[in-house]
């Protein structure tokens, strides 16, 4: 299992490049570097995918808008190979000086930052920009944590929040104080879905949804009768019904009236998405 990625905005000659720590290894987010150098990302991404397919990875993190997004990243040790694959003589004249500067200095600056915590003597403006970038990222993490209920994902986001908060010298809020986590799936809910699978295996068609819909539509009174018929000792009572609303695999969608593909008529049913 991967540790949560660490993002380090690194000032470099008036630009900002992004260093990504993943499992204690340094990677470089490639899109910001390509944009800084004034080149077309689409063509460079194709080049990276072709020449560095074995080493380029996509690392998922929380963007400034609070959404999860993947970043195309190259191991830092492979960055010089990509940089020197660009010929300054084949780009627009106004880009040549910057590209040469990146080729000669960028990998060293990033390596110095990774090993020593500093890439160059930061100006007051660069320090302020870094603080602003970290503050925005911290806010995005807080928003995403407030929205997300998945237990594993919340833990990973909180790890990133702790790293960014510490970098800013701020306290780390407790995980349970931000949003809420889905409750643990109770044993009775697991037993319910195992019973439904048993009925289907025994030739009892209890899913009223179309086969290709990816949905499960169940009629609870009908299930009670089938449970009795097959001597399944599981009560479909108010407690179980409350747990069904929390079901995540399959995921509860809604309850209401639906067209049964078994009886060819409208029935009351509970709809789940079969993941």
PLY file of the C-alpha trace (Angstrom):
ply
format ascii 1.0
element vertex 275
property float x
property float y
property float z
element edge 274
property int vertex1
property int vertex2
end_header
0.00 0.00 0.00
1.41 3.40 -1.04
1.86 6.16 1.48
-0.02 9.38 0.77
2.01 11.52 -1.68
3.77 14.63 -0.38
3.70 17.75 -2.56
6.53 20.30 -2.43
6.16 23.49 -4.50
9.80 24.39 -5.26
10.77 27.90 -6.45
13.11 27.84 -9.42
14.29 31.02 -11.20
10.95 32.77 -10.80
8.88 29.67 -11.60
7.39 27.02 -9.37
7.98 23.34 -10.04
6.33 20.56 -8.07
8.32 17.83 -6.36
6.27 14.80 -5.28
7.36 12.42 -2.55
5.92 8.92 -2.98
7.11 6.05 -0.77
10.23 8.07 0.13
11.17 8.48 -3.53
11.31 11.85 -5.34
9.17 12.37 -8.46
8.57 15.46 -10.56
5.12 16.59 -11.69
5.77 17.08 -15.40
2.92 19.33 -16.52
4.06 22.38 -14.47
7.62 22.06 -15.84
6.39 21.77 -19.43
4.16 24.82 -18.94
6.99 26.81 -17.33
9.23 26.07 -20.30
6.56 27.34 -22.69
6.02 24.03 -24.47
2.87 22.18 -25.50
1.79 19.70 -22.83
-0.13 17.40 -25.19
2.87 16.71 -27.42
5.29 16.40 -24.49
2.92 14.05 -22.66
2.86 11.79 -25.74
6.65 11.89 -25.85
6.91 11.02 -22.16
4.41 8.18 -22.51
6.40 6.78 -25.44
9.98 7.17 -24.22
9.52 6.85 -20.46
6.60 4.42 -20.28
8.43 2.09 -17.89
9.19 4.83 -15.34
6.45 7.45 -15.70
3.69 7.07 -13.11
0.40 8.78 -12.33
0.14 9.94 -8.73
-3.28 10.91 -7.40
-3.58 13.85 -5.03
-6.06 16.55 -4.05
-6.02 19.59 -6.33
-6.64 23.19 -5.24
-10.35 22.87 -6.10
-10.67 19.98 -3.65
-11.05 17.26 -6.28
-8.86 14.21 -6.69
-6.71 14.37 -9.79
-3.88 12.35 -11.25
-0.50 13.92 -12.05
1.87 12.49 -14.64
5.17 12.19 -12.78
8.70 11.19 -13.71
11.27 9.93 -11.20
13.65 12.80 -10.41
16.62 10.71 -11.54
15.03 10.46 -15.02
14.36 14.20 -15.38
17.75 15.03 -17.02
17.13 12.43 -19.72
13.88 14.16 -20.66
15.34 17.66 -20.35
18.23 16.87 -22.67
15.88 15.23 -25.19
14.73 18.79 -25.99
16.88 20.59 -28.53
17.07 24.35 -27.80
17.80 24.93 -31.49
14.40 23.50 -32.47
12.24 25.73 -30.28
11.18 29.35 -30.58
14.13 31.72 -29.98
12.43 33.35 -26.98
12.29 29.94 -25.23
15.91 28.88 -25.75
17.46 30.61 -22.76
14.86 29.25 -20.34
15.14 25.70 -21.71
18.93 25.77 -21.40
18.59 27.03 -17.81
16.23 24.18 -16.98
18.59 21.67 -18.59
21.59 22.91 -16.65
20.08 23.67 -13.25
16.59 22.26 -12.64
17.44 18.67 -11.67
20.18 19.86 -9.29
17.82 22.38 -7.68
15.16 19.70 -7.13
17.70 17.20 -5.80
19.05 19.81 -3.37
15.52 20.50 -2.19
14.82 16.77 -1.73
18.03 16.08 0.19
18.58 19.38 1.99
15.15 21.03 2.07
16.26 23.99 -0.02
16.76 24.49 -3.75
18.00 28.05 -3.84
18.06 31.10 -1.65
14.37 32.02 -1.65
13.35 35.61 -2.06
10.67 37.10 0.14
8.25 36.88 -2.77
9.10 33.22 -3.43
8.62 32.39 0.25
5.27 34.18 0.28
4.16 32.38 -2.89
5.09 29.04 -1.37
3.13 29.85 1.79
0.11 30.85 -0.31
0.33 27.64 -2.37
0.56 25.51 0.77
-2.34 27.38 2.39
-4.53 26.82 -0.66
-3.62 23.16 -0.74
-4.41 22.83 2.96
-7.83 24.39 2.41
-8.48 22.00 -0.49
-7.56 19.04 1.70
-9.90 20.23 4.44
-12.76 20.58 1.95
-12.13 17.14 0.48
-11.90 15.59 3.94
-15.20 17.21 4.90
-16.89 15.68 1.82
-15.32 12.23 1.88
-16.81 9.47 4.01
-14.69 6.52 2.87
-12.56 5.40 5.82
-9.37 4.55 3.89
-9.46 7.66 1.70
-10.11 9.92 4.70
-7.04 8.50 6.43
-4.86 9.15 3.36
-6.13 12.73 2.98
-5.55 13.38 6.68
-1.91 12.28 6.29
-1.44 14.91 3.59
-3.22 17.50 5.73
-0.86 16.77 8.61
2.20 17.23 6.37
0.98 20.53 4.92
-0.15 21.86 8.30
3.24 21.08 9.85
5.01 22.78 6.94
2.95 25.90 7.65
3.55 25.68 11.39
-0.16 25.12 12.04
-1.86 22.60 14.30
-3.22 19.39 12.78
-6.96 19.04 13.35
-8.23 15.68 14.59
-9.59 13.46 11.83
-12.90 12.92 13.62
-13.44 16.68 13.90
-13.72 17.06 10.10
-16.73 15.53 8.37
-17.67 11.99 9.23
-16.78 8.44 8.32
-19.14 5.80 7.00
-19.98 3.35 9.78
-18.41 -0.07 9.70
-20.50 -2.56 7.75
-22.35 -4.61 10.37
-22.28 -8.41 10.22
-26.03 -8.50 9.62
-25.61 -6.49 6.39
-22.93 -8.90 5.17
-25.23 -11.82 6.05
-28.08 -10.17 4.12
-26.11 -9.91 0.87
-24.80 -13.44 1.29
-28.41 -14.62 1.67
-29.46 -12.75 -1.50
-26.56 -14.35 -3.40
-27.62 -17.76 -2.05
-31.18 -17.25 -3.30
-29.97 -16.29 -6.77
-27.74 -19.38 -6.81
-30.73 -21.51 -5.80
-32.68 -20.29 -8.82
-34.81 -17.72 -7.01
-34.89 -14.56 -9.12
-35.09 -11.72 -6.60
-33.37 -8.94 -8.57
-36.09 -7.06 -10.43
-33.67 -4.85 -12.42
-32.68 -5.36 -16.04
-29.66 -7.68 -16.25
-27.53 -5.12 -18.12
-28.37 -2.18 -15.86
-25.74 -2.90 -13.20
-28.45 -2.30 -10.60
-30.11 -4.50 -7.98
-33.79 -3.89 -7.24
-35.19 -5.83 -4.29
-38.72 -6.15 -2.92
-38.36 -6.64 0.84
-41.74 -8.37 1.51
-40.91 -10.84 -1.26
-37.49 -11.45 0.27
-39.06 -12.21 3.65
-41.10 -14.97 2.02
-38.06 -16.37 0.22
-36.03 -16.33 3.45
-38.75 -18.34 5.17
-39.01 -20.72 2.22
-35.28 -21.47 2.34
-35.02 -21.48 6.16
-32.76 -18.42 6.21
-32.81 -17.17 9.81
-32.39 -13.48 9.09
-35.10 -11.01 10.05
-35.77 -8.14 7.67
-36.69 -5.78 10.48
-36.27 -2.06 11.14
-32.65 -2.50 12.24
-31.71 -4.28 9.02
-33.61 -1.72 6.95
-31.60 1.08 8.62
-28.37 -0.77 7.81
-29.47 -1.26 4.18
-29.56 2.52 3.76
-25.85 2.52 4.73
-24.90 -0.25 2.29
-21.85 0.66 0.23
-21.13 -2.57 -1.64
-23.63 -2.82 -3.24
-24.35 0.87 -2.78
-27.84 1.98 -1.73
-29.35 4.45 -4.23
-33.03 4.95 -3.32
-36.33 3.26 -2.63
-39.59 3.73 -4.55
-41.78 2.29 -7.31
-40.11 0.48 -10.22
-40.96 -1.65 -13.21
-40.19 -5.26 -12.31
-38.40 -7.25 -15.00
-39.61 -10.42 -13.25
-43.33 -9.69 -12.82
-43.64 -7.14 -15.65
-45.48 -4.70 -13.44
-44.81 -1.83 -11.07
-43.53 -2.87 -7.64
-42.11 -1.20 -4.55
-38.40 -1.77 -4.43
-35.02 -0.81 -3.03
-32.35 0.09 -5.59
-28.64 -0.63 -5.14
-25.74 -0.19 -7.53
-23.83 -3.43 -7.95
-20.14 -2.40 -7.89
0 1
1 2
2 3
3 4
4 5
5 6
6 7
7 8
8 9
9 10
10 11
11 12
12 13
13 14
14 15
15 16
16 17
17 18
18 19
19 20
20 21
21 22
22 23
23 24
24 25
25 26
26 27
27 28
28 29
29 30
30 31
31 32
32 33
33 34
34 35
35 36
36 37
37 38
38 39
39 40
40 41
41 42
42 43
43 44
44 45
45 46
46 47
47 48
48 49
49 50
50 51
51 52
52 53
53 54
54 55
55 56
56 57
57 58
58 59
59 60
60 61
61 62
62 63
63 64
64 65
65 66
66 67
67 68
68 69
69 70
70 71
71 72
72 73
73 74
74 75
75 76
76 77
77 78
78 79
79 80
80 81
81 82
82 83
83 84
84 85
85 86
86 87
87 88
88 89
89 90
90 91
91 92
92 93
93 94
94 95
95 96
96 97
97 98
98 99
99 100
100 101
101 102
102 103
103 104
104 105
105 106
106 107
107 108
108 109
109 110
110 111
111 112
112 113
113 114
114 115
115 116
116 117
117 118
118 119
119 120
120 121
121 122
122 123
123 124
124 125
125 126
126 127
127 128
128 129
129 130
130 131
131 132
132 133
133 134
134 135
135 136
136 137
137 138
138 139
139 140
140 141
141 142
142 143
143 144
144 145
145 146
146 147
147 148
148 149
149 150
150 151
151 152
152 153
153 154
154 155
155 156
156 157
157 158
158 159
159 160
160 161
161 162
162 163
163 164
164 165
165 166
166 167
167 168
168 169
169 170
170 171
171 172
172 173
173 174
174 175
175 176
176 177
177 178
178 179
179 180
180 181
181 182
182 183
183 184
184 185
185 186
186 187
187 188
188 189
189 190
190 191
191 192
192 193
193 194
194 195
195 196
196 197
197 198
198 199
199 200
200 201
201 202
202 203
203 204
204 205
205 206
206 207
207 208
208 209
209 210
210 211
211 212
212 213
213 214
214 215
215 216
216 217
217 218
218 219
219 220
220 221
221 222
222 223
223 224
224 225
225 226
226 227
227 228
228 229
229 230
230 231
231 232
232 233
233 234
234 235
235 236
236 237
237 238
238 239
239 240
240 241
241 242
242 243
243 244
244 245
245 246
246 247
247 248
248 249
249 250
250 251
251 252
252 253
253 254
254 255
255 256
256 257
257 258
258 259
259 260
260 261
261 262
262 263
263 264
264 265
265 266
266 267
267 268
268 269
269 270
270 271
271 272
272 273
273 274
